[in-house]
Amino acid sequence: MNCRMCNSTSLHEFLDLGFMPPADQFLRKDQLSECDIHYPLQVMMCENCGLAQLSYVVSPEVLYRHDYPYESSTTNTGQLHWTEFADNVVKRFSLSQKDLVVDIGSNVGVLLSAFHNNGMKVQGVDPAANIVLIAQSNGIDTICDLFNMDTANRILANKGHATVITATNVFAHIDDLDSFMRSIKVLLDERGVFIFEAPYFVNLLKHNEYDTIYHEHLSYLSVKPLVPFFAKHGMEVFDIEQRDIHGGSFRVFVAAKGQWQVSEVVGELIQQEIEQGIYSHEVLAKFSNAVKENKRELTWLLNLLRHQGKRLIAVSAPAKGMTLLNYCKIDNDLLEFVTEKAQLKIGRFTPGAHIPVVPDSELLVQQPDYALLLAWNFADEIMNNLSEFRQRGGKFIIPIPMPRIVD
């Protein structure tokens, strides 16, 4: 394979999570008799530019086109994050009502709603038909398609150039990044800004966030490979902001070369990445060993509790949780059910493990002894919302970076 940023063939595999079904393919009851299709989930490091990336690409038609169950608006923490994002961008770049904001992978339109509330013209693009219907019912004009040159030209013809293009937790999902950037450049105003947000690879390594790895996430982004990649397209990273969401993300600001002053933080982060050794075989091997140790400790703990006669369930069913369940081979022999707030997943079964997904309310109806918290990145909010479970004696298990019980 070739690196999707620099095209090098010099790639080093540092993590193999085995074969798994796509993390967002939650099954209906009538689908349980069908075979789950599993795909390899291995991560490579480009020895040339430093991009961490999956070795195998599952078609976006498979991942996003059929009954996609992810909604970006299910936590207050998330809602506040997207509102802050829009408010800050509007203020920083002095946006006005004449400016167009385009969001790629816009989901149900939470981020665009925040821009719309600031008076901007907005346009969403998302390939999941069921999600687009929700966005449109929320009043957000959304094209149901993958973002490409055709989509870019369609928006250009209808609404003109975009002042801001966003791709939150989407840029890392793109396989053909060169084609993607050519489409961005067609649509973006000459002084326009492309802003994307993604989990920061440094945090993934530091906090053992291996569950963040799944088929939708093709790239695991750090600053060093981004600079030459955008330079190849006549663009430059001119600022980066770090955010706590999703286990530690970074917000990257990109524009045509010379349009904005480049912040010192860009060079500082690259230097820190090199000093921390995130591109070295030694650090990557240490991470791989920590992943295996997490699996050993978590499965040992859950099996011990089950042998003691304790009832176990899981709370929340994010995509990352499906990586954890399938890699650790945690199934309905260990967990009775998974609770969820998102209506699109309730009544379904988890991919691979086939654990039933039920409403959050079942936690108090059933009152199990332990709840494995799969959306650990929203742990404080979820545990606060479900405080009665703890008041009745229930305990949470937080699996990342290493398993711990919270009572």
Secondary structure as UniProt FT lines:
FT   TURN            4..6
FT   STRAND          11..20
FT   TURN            23..24
FT   HELIX           29..31
FT   TURN            32..33
FT   STRAND          39..46
FT   TURN            47..49
FT   STRAND          52..54
FT   HELIX           60..64
FT   TURN            72..73
FT   HELIX           76..92
FT   TURN            93..94
FT   TURN            97..98
FT   STRAND          100..104
FT   TURN            107..108
FT   HELIX           110..117
FT   TURN            118..119
FT   STRAND          121..126
FT   HELIX           129..137
FT   TURN            138..139
FT   STRAND          142..144
FT   HELIX           149..159
FT   STRAND          162..168
FT   TURN            169..170
FT   HELIX           171..173
FT   HELIX           177..187
FT   STRAND          188..200
FT   HELIX           201..206
FT   TURN            207..208
FT   HELIX           210..212
FT   TURN            215..216
FT   STRAND          219..221
FT   HELIX           223..232
FT   TURN            233..234
FT   STRAND          235..243
FT   HELIX           245..247
FT   STRAND          249..256
FT   TURN            257..258
FT   HELIX           264..276
FT   TURN            277..279
FT   HELIX           281..307
FT   TURN            308..309
FT   STRAND          312..315
FT   HELIX           319..327
FT   TURN            328..329
FT   TURN            332..334
FT   STRAND          338..340
FT   TURN            343..347
FT   TURN            351..353
FT   STRAND          356..359
FT   TURN            360..361
FT   HELIX           362..366
FT   STRAND          370..373
FT   HELIX           376..378
FT   HELIX           379..385
FT   HELIX           387..391
FT   TURN            392..393
FT   STRAND          395..398
FT   STRAND          404..406
//
